[in-house]
Amino acid sequence: MMKKRIFFSLLLTFSTLAFVAAQDLDEILDTYFETIGQEKILEVKTMEASGKVVMMGAEGEFRTISKKPDKIRVEVQVMGNTIIQAYDGTNAWAINPMSGSADPIDMTGPEADGMIETSDMEGLLWNYEEKGHQLELEGSEEVDGSEAFVLKLTKQNGNIDYYYIDSENYVILKVKSKVIMNGSEIEVEALMSNYQEVDGYLGAFTTEQRYNGQTGLTIQLSEIKYDVEVDDAIFVKPAVSLQ
């Protein structure tokens, strides 16, 4: 009888801890969404952001246009070239003259996954269960001197992202993931800072992208506009030009 009571007590303790963890996770998410003004993003249909990008030591201009549901186009002008990456809701494609060809090509692997995920204007954390993802509260960790909640997002495709949410200001400080590129696993980090409010939405105006700890590019936003007129044709992969 004593063994049964101990076993029952342990089950009760573990179930209680699981409930508390889930409750804390819900509270963190609720505060985070309230802080950033998630309701604003739920209301808008399109969004355009523009600014500067520093890549491989060169500075250029960039613009990204998003449209619900799940459409995005990113343009980067650097070193006299215009690089385009886009997702039309079904296919991800790119044009990169710096690769030696100005023809559009299909994107695959981590690059395509990244475009598809970025096309979700509401963010992967919003309604994560409906999107087939799992989310856990892993604990806390320091990020550049600030204590942050660590949320582990296991996505529908099995890949894992770690979100670091400032425990005081409730904004995302960092997103970390591991991807396979050119046959090797690399750690990718996006560090967010310089948060500014635009028409009720609080977003990071500076994002530093690191690959295995080394800075690959830095994006500095200058303007965000909502509900701009957008032609769906800009998201569709153009035909290959005939020589």
Buried (B, 14 or more C-beta within 10 A) or exposed (E): EEEEEEEEEEEEEEEEEEEEBEEEBEEBBEBBBEBBBBEBBEEBEBBBBBBBBBBEEEEBBBBBBBBBEBBBBBBBEBEEBBBBBBBBBEBBBBBBBEEEEEBBEEBEEBBBBBBBBBBBBBBBBBEBEEBEBEBEBEEEBEBEEBEBBBBBBBBEEEBEBBBBBBBEBBBBBBBBBBBEEEEEEBEBBBBBEEBEEBEBBBBBBBBBBBBEEEEBBBBBBEEBBBEEEBEEEBBBBEEEEEE
